[in-house]
Amino acid sequence: MDLFEIYLLLFTDVLTSNLAFNVSSELVLNTMQIFSSYNSYLMVTVATIAYIVSIFINYIFGIACYKILAPTDKKISELNSKIITIRNSRFLSLIISFGFVPFFGKFIVLLLGFCRINFLQVLLITTLTKFIYYTVVVFYT
């Protein structure tokens, strides 16, 4: 395997493991870190870019889930009031920042898409926290 294929494998592994309906973990990143013969900066960059793509997909999944699962008639106003409560919460940035958690973070992004939270805010906060997570994992463990 040449280096391009290895980093492409890292990209696909991080992308698929961060999709909301997948239970796998980022095995390739951990394996590359164990062997430590790869460029750490490139590992963090590729993993972060793959995570950004997974944010787009999970957010769209959340919007689709809302359109499919949202109740009709009188229950929709109750659901919308709960969504507005989440949107106006002062802890929203803290909730978004938990997007870096390896297993539950992908469901947080899905929930944020379901609640139609500002996508740019979701993208910036989750990318920053996951970038810090990848940096700590690759460089300090």
Summary of the structure (lengths in Angstrom):
residues: 141
radius of gyration: 16.9
end to end distance: 25.5
largest distance: 59.2
contacts: 420
relative contact order: 0.15
helix: 77%
strand: 0%
